[in-house]
């Protein structure tokens, strides 16, 4: 899945065939699309300008101008020419492990133990990591609620309690659905944690603790190939620190 499609993964089911066609076109012609007028975009995709405006609205923008402004903020990235995938992964893991602070992981472990209920939220390509962490906690008889559908994420503030803990898992840390949910929970004083691949992710501004494994943002032939395996590593570390935290009291 490409960078743009991943960003709006939760909106894809709501798009018509024509709207998806436009989004796919923009994904594969990102640099040209940043400067393309509305009428030209419609001509290139053989759709009406109304279709493109409707697409913008469904993606959360007021209009095409705001959408183009968003596109201009997306940097064109490519695979480093002097680094093969194995070397890049080695570099990512080394930098991530050097960045992590044991105190942060111990804080999360303590929060998991004290919470009445654990709610794990992840969507798109990261949803399997949320399910993985949930099942790991079940091994310690620590039940959790796992949410991966966007409409359920939107409703989380209606039923979560102040003594619960919400763990958001997001590669970019900028997934709109998760950022909005974290913002709502912040206003409700619900304890929250973000697990991401981005130190500067927007969601980090709305949570009490952010655990990040910074990885290189790279793409190839229009597809985002930035590593997600680091998120699995973080999930394992969260579980191990929780296990050590609980067993140290026995």
N, C-alpha and C positions, 0 to 999 in steps of 0.2 A: 504494500500500500504506500502511495506517495505521501509526501509531507502535507500537502493541502488536504488530501482525502482523509488522512489520519486526524487532522485537526477538527474536521467536521464529520467524523465517523458517525456520531450519534444522530446527525441530521439526515444522513443518506436515505434511511427508510421513508422519510417524508417527501422526498423529491420525486418528481415525475421523470419519465424517461428523457424528455427533452432537457430538463434542468440538470440531470446527471450528466448528460452529454456535454453540456456547457462546462460543468465543473471538471470533467475529465480533460476537456480541451485545455482549460486554463492550467491544470496540473502539468500537462506535457508541453505547454507553451508559456511558462510562467513569465519569463523576461519580456516577451512580446505583449502579454496580457496586461502588464503593469502600465503600459503606455497606450493601450488600445481604447479608442472611443467606444461608446455604447453601440452606436449604429454599426461600426465595423465588427464588433464582437458578435452582433446579431447576424451579420452577413456571413461571417466565417463559419458560424454554426448552423446556418439556415433555420434560424428561429426568429421570433419576434422580439422586439426590445422589451415587451411586457413580460415575456418568459424570463429574461435575464433579471429584470427588476424583482420579479416574484422569487427567483432564486436567492437574490441578495437578502430579501426579507426573511426567507426561511432559514438563512444562515445567521440571522441576528443583526443585519445591517439595515440602516435606514434607507439606503439606496446604493446605486452603482458607484457613486463618487466615494462613499465611505468604504465600500468593498475594495476599490482600487487603492485607497490609502492603506488599507490593511495589507494588500498584496505587496506594496512597495516596502513594507517592513520585513518581508520574508527574504532572507538572503539566499542567493544561489550558492549551493555547496556542492562539492564533488569529492570523490575519493582522493586522499593525499597521494600524489604521484610517487613519492619516495617511501611509502609505507604499505606493505602488503597487509591483508586482513588479519593474519595471525599476529603480526607485530603491532597492529593498531589495537587489537584486543588486549595484548600484554600491556601496552601503554595505558589503556583505559583502566584496567584492573589495578595497576600499580598506583596511578594517580588517585583512584577512588579510595583505595585502602589507606593511602597516606592522608586523605582528607577526613576520613571518618573519625569521630571522637567517641571513645568508649562511654564517656559520661552521657552523651546523647542517647546511645542505645540502652544504657542502664535506666535512663529516665523513661523511655518507652516501655521497657520491661516492667517497671514499677507501675506505670499507668495501666498496662494491660491487667496486672494483678488486681489493682484496686477498683477497676471499672465494674459497674453492675453488668454491663453488656458491651461486647465488642462488635462494632459495625465496620466491615471492610468494603470499600467502594472502589471499583475499578471498571473501566469500560474499554471497548475497542480491543486492540491487540494486547492490552495489559490485563484483561479480565481473567485470563487463566492463572496469572500470578496471584491475583486476589483470592481465587479459589484455592490455590496451592497453600497460601499462608493460612487460610481458614482451616484446611484439613490438617496442617501441621499443628495448629493450636488444639485441634480436636484430639490429637495424640496425647496431649496433657490434660484431657478432659476439660479444656477451656472452650466452651462453645462460642460461636460467633455467628453473626448474620452477615451474609455475603450478598452484595448488591452490584449488579452489572447492567441493568436496564435503565436507560436515561430517564424514563418517566417515573421510575421508583426513586432515582436519585433526586429528582425535583421535589419529591414529596417527603424526603427524609426529615426535614425540619418539623413536620407535623406530628411525628411520633417519637423521635429520639429524646432521651432524657439528659438532664445535666450531669448525672452520675455515669453516663455512658462514655465510651471512647470511640471516635470515628477515625479510621485509618484510610487515607486516600492514597491510591497508587496510580501514578501517572508518569509516563516517560518524559513528556515535555514540561509538565507542571503548568501547562497553559490551557488544558482542555476546558472549554467554556462551561460545560455542565458541572464539572467538579469544582471549578473556581466559584461558580455561583452558589453551590451547595456549601462550600467551606465558608464563604462570606456569611451565609445565613446562620450557620452554626456558631460562627464567631460572635455574632450579635446575641445569640442565645446562651453564650458562655458555656458551650459544650466543648469538652476537651478534644483536641484534634491533632493528628499527626499526618504529615505528607511524606511519602516515599517516592522520590523522583530521580531522574537522570540530569536534572538541571538546577544548578545552584541559584539561578535567577528566575526560576519559575514563579509566575504570578501567585499561584496557590500558596507558596511559602509565606506570603504576606498575611495570610488569614488563619494560619495554624499555630498552635503552641510550640510544636517541635517539627523541624524539617530534617529528614535524613536523605542525603543526596549522594549519588555516585556519578559525578560528572563524566560524560563520555563525549567523544567527538561527534558532531552532527555532520553526517555524510550522506550523500545520495549517489545513485548510479542509474543512468538511463531513466531519470525521473522518479525513481523509487527510493524511499528513505530506508537506508540500511544501517542506521545508527543502532548500536547494540542495545537489546533489551535484557540480555542475560545478566547484566549488572543488577537489574531489579530483582531477579531471582536470588542473587547473592545477598542483597539487602534483606529480602524476606527470610533467608536462612539465618542471617545474623540476628535479626529481630527475634526469631524463634529461639535461637541458642542462648541469647542473653536473657530471655524470659525463663527458659529452662534452668539456667544457672541461678537466676534470681530466686526462683521458687524453691529449688532444691537446697539452696544455701541456708534456708530457714528451718529445714527439717532436722 
